[in-house]
Amino acid sequence: MVQKAGSYSFHCTTAGATTLPAVVFLHGFMGSGSDWLPVMNALSQEYYCIAPDLPGHGSTEVHGGGELYSMENTSSGLAELLRELGINSCMLVGYSMGGRIALYLTATGVLPIRATVLESSSPGLRTTEERQARRQHDEGLAHRLETTPFKEFVQRWYEQPLFALLRQHSSFEAVAARRCNNNPEGLALSLRHLGTGTQPSLWDALPSITTPVVVLAGEYDTKFVGIGRDMASLLPNTRLHIAQGAGHTIHVEDELWYREVLRNVLRQYSTAQPISFSQSTD
């Protein structure tokens, strides 16, 4: 499905009936909405699942310049997309880059969100110095995207320690092959305008977020376990789940655990009167 929303023509992967409670899935860097299909199909009897290709990714088209790839404009475009689809409230699920967007949408209140699930994600970088260093790093990656064979870039991307467990997974080759369906120029624009060094830091906003937020991190993804614990200590209505034996890509590495946690969260917050949970960790 393709839906025009302002300056964007969003390509969306969907599952379930439109009359069911809506769940919006936001993928990570180099991903697409179709990444979520196994999870969405498992939930499609209870929820209307929609997963847009984010700007610079998949088959979504951006009708304008680089500023349309920014966090602010991407979030506004997604809010417009949901309005165009007649979705008045939803639950958000975001992985990595998609999690940063989901948290921004939650913090800024540009659309009614019943609950947000963040997988292996962060509120951005705390200091100006960290953000400047990350922008330089991302500019180097963007330049590589524009000047080296794309398959080589994908191969090097997944050589990062972050993806060590994913590389051992039986579906890794299929995941890597899907990444090669992207447009390198679009990915470069995403890195430059939506990278962690460019987005506004949301750390100071966390204590003011009253929306229930569930934070997921893989046991062996120690960086994001630490970030997850820090986030959970600041969010007033949160729960932190650590996926034992998993790394950065939990929804692939331990799909059954991921689906069970997600189903429990969605069932709690798709009811008319969701019950806030106290801060907890498991």
C-alpha positions in Angstrom: 0.0 0.0 0.0 1.2 3.5 -0.8 -0.3 6.5 1.0 0.5 10.2 0.2 1.0 12.3 3.3 2.2 15.8 2.7 5.7 15.7 1.1 5.9 11.9 1.5 4.5 8.9 -0.4 4.8 6.2 2.3 5.0 2.6 1.2 3.4 0.6 4.0 3.3 -3.1 4.8 0.1 -4.1 6.6 -1.5 -7.0 8.3 -4.9 -7.5 10.1 -8.2 -5.7 9.7 -8.4 -1.9 9.8 -11.2 -2.2 12.4 -8.8 -3.6 15.0 -6.6 -1.5 17.4 -3.7 0.0 15.5 -0.1 -0.9 16.1 2.6 1.1 14.1 6.0 -0.6 13.6 9.1 1.5 12.8 12.1 -0.3 11.4 15.9 0.4 11.9 18.5 1.8 9.6 18.7 0.0 6.2 15.5 -1.8 7.0 11.9 -1.6 5.6 8.4 -2.2 6.8 8.5 -5.7 5.5 11.1 -6.6 8.2 8.2 -6.7 10.7 6.0 -9.2 8.7 6.7 -12.3 10.9 5.7 -10.4 14.0 2.8 -8.6 12.3 1.4 -11.8 10.9 1.5 -13.3 14.4 -0.5 -10.4 15.8 -2.9 -9.8 12.9 -5.9 -11.6 14.5 -5.9 -9.0 17.2 -4.4 -5.8 15.8 -4.2 -3.8 12.6 -0.5 -3.7 12.1 1.1 -1.1 9.8 4.8 -0.7 9.1 5.8 2.2 6.8 9.1 2.4 5.0 10.8 5.3 6.6 12.2 8.2 4.5 15.3 7.1 2.6 14.3 3.4 2.9 12.4 0.9 1.0 9.9 2.2 -1.5 8.8 5.4 0.3 9.3 8.5 -1.9 10.3 11.9 -0.5 9.1 14.9 -2.6 11.7 17.5 -1.5 15.1 18.2 -0.1 17.2 16.8 2.7 15.4 18.6 5.4 12.4 16.3 4.9 14.6 13.4 6.3 15.0 15.2 9.7 13.5 13.8 12.9 11.0 16.7 13.1 9.8 16.4 9.6 9.8 12.6 9.5 7.7 12.5 12.7 5.3 15.1 11.3 5.0 13.1 8.1 4.2 9.9 10.0 1.6 11.7 12.1 0.0 12.9 8.8 0.2 9.4 7.4 -1.9 8.1 10.3 -4.4 10.9 10.0 -4.8 10.1 6.3 -5.4 6.5 7.2 -8.0 7.4 9.8 -6.0 6.2 12.8 -6.9 8.3 15.8 -4.7 6.6 18.3 -2.2 3.8 18.2 0.5 1.8 19.9 4.1 2.4 18.7 6.8 -0.2 18.3 10.3 0.9 17.2 13.6 -0.8 16.7 16.9 1.1 16.8 16.5 4.2 14.5 12.8 3.5 14.5 12.8 3.5 18.3 14.4 6.9 18.3 11.6 8.2 16.0 9.0 6.4 18.2 10.3 8.1 21.3 10.3 11.5 19.6 6.7 11.0 18.6 5.9 10.0 22.2 7.7 12.9 23.8 6.4 15.6 21.5 2.7 14.4 21.5 2.2 15.0 17.8 -0.3 12.1 17.8 -2.2 10.1 20.5 -0.1 7.1 21.6 -1.4 4.6 24.0 1.9 2.9 24.6 5.4 2.8 23.1 7.8 -0.2 22.8 11.5 0.6 22.2 13.9 -2.1 21.1 17.6 -1.5 21.3 17.1 2.2 21.0 18.1 5.5 22.8 17.0 9.1 23.4 20.0 10.3 21.4 23.3 11.7 22.7 23.5 13.8 25.8 26.2 16.3 25.0 27.1 18.7 22.1 30.5 17.1 21.9 29.1 13.6 21.5 26.6 14.7 18.9 29.3 16.5 16.9 31.6 13.4 16.9 28.6 11.2 15.8 27.8 13.6 13.0 31.3 13.3 11.7 31.1 9.6 11.9 27.8 9.4 10.1 29.1 11.8 7.4 31.9 9.3 6.8 29.3 6.5 6.5 27.2 8.6 4.1 30.2 9.3 1.9 31.0 5.6 1.8 27.4 4.8 0.8 27.9 7.2 -2.1 31.3 6.1 -3.3 31.6 2.3 -2.7 29.6 -0.7 -4.0 26.5 -1.0 -1.9 26.8 -4.7 -1.3 30.3 -4.0 0.1 28.8 -1.4 2.4 26.2 -3.8 3.7 28.8 -6.5 4.3 31.0 -4.1 6.3 27.9 -2.8 8.2 27.1 -6.2 9.6 30.7 -6.9 10.5 30.2 -4.6 13.5 30.3 -6.3 16.9 26.7 -5.1 17.5 25.5 -7.7 15.0 27.6 -10.7 16.1 24.6 -12.8 17.2 22.6 -11.8 14.2 25.3 -13.0 11.9 25.0 -16.5 13.5 21.2 -16.6 13.0 19.7 -18.8 10.3 17.9 -15.8 8.7 20.9 -13.5 8.5 21.5 -14.1 4.8 17.9 -13.2 4.0 18.1 -10.1 6.2 21.3 -8.9 4.5 19.8 -9.5 1.1 16.8 -7.4 1.9 19.1 -4.5 2.9 20.5 -4.5 -0.6 17.1 -3.5 -2.0 17.5 0.0 -0.6 18.8 3.1 -2.4 22.2 4.2 -1.1 21.5 7.9 -1.8 18.4 7.7 0.3 20.2 6.0 3.1 23.0 8.7 3.0 20.3 11.4 3.3 18.9 9.5 6.3 22.3 9.3 8.0 22.9 13.0 7.5 19.5 14.3 8.7 18.2 11.5 11.0 21.4 10.2 12.5 21.9 10.0 16.3 24.2 13.0 16.1 21.7 15.2 14.3 18.5 14.4 16.2 17.6 16.5 19.3 18.6 14.8 22.6 15.5 13.6 24.4 17.1 12.7 27.7 15.8 15.8 29.5 12.3 15.1 28.2 12.1 11.5 29.6 10.7 12.5 33.1 7.8 14.3 31.5 6.6 11.4 29.4 3.5 10.0 31.0 2.8 7.5 28.1 3.6 4.0 29.1 7.0 3.1 27.6 8.4 -0.5 27.5 12.2 -0.7 26.9 13.7 -3.9 25.5 17.4 -4.7 25.3 19.4 -7.9 24.5 21.5 -9.3 27.3 24.7 -9.3 25.2 24.0 -5.8 23.8 25.7 -4.3 26.8 25.7 -0.7 25.5 21.9 -0.7 25.1 21.3 -2.6 28.3 23.0 0.4 30.0 21.1 2.9 28.0 17.9 1.0 28.7 18.5 1.1 32.5 19.3 4.8 32.4 16.1 5.4 30.4 14.0 3.3 32.8 15.3 5.3 35.8 14.0 8.5 34.2 10.7 7.5 32.6 7.9 7.7 35.1 5.7 4.9 33.6 8.0 2.3 32.3 9.1 -1.4 32.3 12.5 -2.7 31.2 12.8 -6.2 29.8 16.2 -7.9 29.1 16.1 -10.6 26.5 18.4 -13.4 27.8 20.8 -14.7 25.2 20.0 -12.0 22.6 21.9 -9.1 21.1 20.9 -6.0 19.3 18.2 -7.4 16.9 15.9 -9.1 19.4 12.9 -9.4 17.1 15.0 -11.6 14.8 17.3 -13.3 17.2 14.5 -14.4 19.6 11.3 -13.9 17.8 9.2 -16.0 20.1 10.3 -14.1 23.2 9.8 -10.8 21.4 6.3 -11.7 20.2 5.2 -12.9 23.7 6.4 -9.7 25.4 4.9 -7.5 22.7 1.6 -9.4 22.8 1.3 -8.9 26.6 2.0 -5.2 26.3 -0.4 -4.6 23.5 -3.2 -6.5 25.2 -2.8 -4.3 28.3 -2.9 -1.1 26.4 -5.5 -1.8 23.7 -8.2 -1.8 26.3 -10.4 1.2 27.0 -8.8 2.0 30.3 -5.1 0.9 30.3 -3.5 0.4 33.7 -0.2 2.2 34.2 2.5 0.0 35.5 5.0 1.0 38.2 8.6 1.1 37.3 10.0 -2.5 37.1 12.8 -4.4 35.6 13.1 -8.1 34.6 
